[in-house]
Every structure is written in C-alpha cells, then in structure tokens.
C-alpha cells in the first residue's frame, strides 16, 4: 500500500492530468460530510469519488505492483489474468466512512480484496476476450466495501451483479499507441461504479442475482458450460465442465 500512496502523491504534486481532474471533481462537485477524503485534503466527499481520484493517482505512473493469477496446483486455475495494486483506497474510504475499521481489520480487508481478484484471475482471463483486466478488481471492491459497511449477502450479490451487468470496460482504451487518461484511470473508473453499485444496493436497489452463472453475463457467455441440460434452474459451473471460445487459449 505504501508504494501506491507514494506514486499517487507524486502524481498529484506534479499536477498530472487525470488525477488532478478527478480530485478537483470530487472536492468541488461531490462534498459529503459522511464520506471519505482524497490525497492532500481533509475535506470529505462522496466515497466513490474519493476512491476514483485516489485510485487514478496511484496508477498514474504505472509503477506500483502487478499480480498474476496462475496456480497450476489446482486444475483450471491457470488463466493467467493480472491486475495492479490500485484498489486499496476502497478499504481506506470504508474506514473513513464507518470510523470503526482498525489497522488490523483494514489490512485483512486489503488482503481479502487481493484474494478475490487473485482467484478470479486464475480462472477467467478477461484480456482473452478484449475485456479490460480491471473487472476482477471492481468485483472485489464491491464485495469488500460492502462487507466493511455491514451490507447483507444479498446486497453484496446485487452490487456485484450490477457491476458485471452494467459496467464492463473493453480494451479499446489500450488499443494502438494512444496513451489516454482512460488507460491510466481504468481501474479507478471501474472501482468508482463498483462502490456506487454497492451503496445503491444498500439503499434497496436490486441487481441481477447469481451473475457468475448467468448465461448472458461475460463469464458463461464467453466460456459456456457443457455436458449438462440447458436450464436456468440447474447450471453446472464446475471448472472442468466448460468450453472456451474466442481468440484462443488464455496466456
């Protein structure tokens, strides 16, 4: 977490574009006395806006850590998807909002978020289908933010369902030689909507259920299950019972 914070503070000190734009947006347009803070300010704003600003800042230099999902000791866990340490601001924001997350609990929450991302990265390669790799982090962000805020299991399921059903970024933001703000802020923008979805679910909005087994969501749409009778009530989702289609095997 420390290396990502230093990257973020440095990016803001040098007035890089996306972190500055998103930080100013959070402070000027979304004040929230019960929210969270952006780097370099004690003023609170809507938590998802603080998160998008801080996450964008820590990714700006593209210098903090990368993790890969690859565990050959478990069959089916070699998808090889990856991600970066852009998501710890979710935990910090939740701690500021609740006021009762101690350091030990925050550390466990950061590990939990990474574990969720890691397990998803092992079994589903987003980039093989030209989907940006930040989706796994967004799912983890919704789950962990909700857990820290005391959301119910049903509310967390709704938030994850909304995140996957409504907010899937494609790798068009990385195509060619362009280096837009969208590329550097991809994780930030996905995490913003994940946390917004979680807050919305906690207010009573109901998202699609069982999104990982939904045949028209990205996971089963791109890697349909096989060997079982098609049924919305009986879905075999075991890793050994699916077939890939797309641009070839995951790396």
HUGI-V408952 format. One record per pair of residues at least 24 apart in sequence whose ideal C-beta (glycine too) atoms are under 6 Angstrom apart, sorted by the first residue. I is the first residue (numbers start at 0). GAP is how many residues later the second one is. If there is no record, write none. Layout:
BEGIN
i=I gap=GAP
i=I gap=GAP
END
This chain:
BEGIN
i=0 gap=87
i=2 gap=61
i=3 gap=54
i=3 gap=60
i=3 gap=81
i=6 gap=51
i=6 gap=54
i=6 gap=56
i=6 gap=57
i=7 gap=31
i=7 gap=49
i=7 gap=50
i=8 gap=30
i=10 gap=46
i=10 gap=49
i=11 gap=27
i=11 gap=45
i=15 gap=44
i=16 gap=164
i=17 gap=38
i=17 gap=163
i=17 gap=166
i=17 gap=167
i=18 gap=37
i=18 gap=38
i=18 gap=41
i=21 gap=30
i=21 gap=31
i=21 gap=34
i=22 gap=30
i=25 gap=24
i=25 gap=27
i=35 gap=57
i=35 gap=60
i=35 gap=61
i=46 gap=46
i=46 gap=50
i=47 gap=144
i=47 gap=147
i=47 gap=148
i=49 gap=43
i=50 gap=38
i=50 gap=39
i=50 gap=42
i=50 gap=140
i=50 gap=144
i=51 gap=136
i=51 gap=140
i=53 gap=35
i=54 gap=31
i=54 gap=34
i=54 gap=132
i=54 gap=133
i=54 gap=136
i=55 gap=129
i=55 gap=132
i=57 gap=28
i=58 gap=27
i=58 gap=125
i=58 gap=128
i=59 gap=124
i=68 gap=49
i=68 gap=52
i=68 gap=53
i=70 gap=51
i=75 gap=163
i=76 gap=45
i=76 gap=46
i=78 gap=43
i=78 gap=44
i=78 gap=45
i=78 gap=46
i=78 gap=171
i=79 gap=170
i=79 gap=171
i=80 gap=40
i=80 gap=44
i=80 gap=45
i=80 gap=52
i=81 gap=51
i=82 gap=34
i=82 gap=50
i=82 gap=53
i=82 gap=54
i=85 gap=101
i=86 gap=26
i=86 gap=50
i=86 gap=54
i=89 gap=51
i=89 gap=55
i=93 gap=51
i=93 gap=54
i=108 gap=35
i=108 gap=39
i=111 gap=32
i=112 gap=27
i=112 gap=31
i=115 gap=24
i=115 gap=27
i=123 gap=95
i=124 gap=125
i=127 gap=118
i=127 gap=122
i=128 gap=93
i=128 gap=117
i=129 gap=40
i=129 gap=41
i=130 gap=39
i=131 gap=37
i=131 gap=39
i=131 gap=54
i=133 gap=52
i=133 gap=53
i=133 gap=56
i=136 gap=50
i=137 gap=25
i=137 gap=52
i=137 gap=53
i=137 gap=56
i=140 gap=50
i=140 gap=53
i=141 gap=52
i=141 gap=55
i=141 gap=56
i=144 gap=50
i=144 gap=53
i=145 gap=52
i=150 gap=51
i=154 gap=46
i=154 gap=47
i=157 gap=43
i=157 gap=48
i=157 gap=49
i=158 gap=38
i=158 gap=39
i=158 gap=42
i=159 gap=51
i=160 gap=46
i=160 gap=47
i=160 gap=50
i=161 gap=35
i=161 gap=45
i=162 gap=31
i=162 gap=34
i=163 gap=47
i=163 gap=53
i=164 gap=43
i=166 gap=26
i=212 gap=24
i=221 gap=24
END
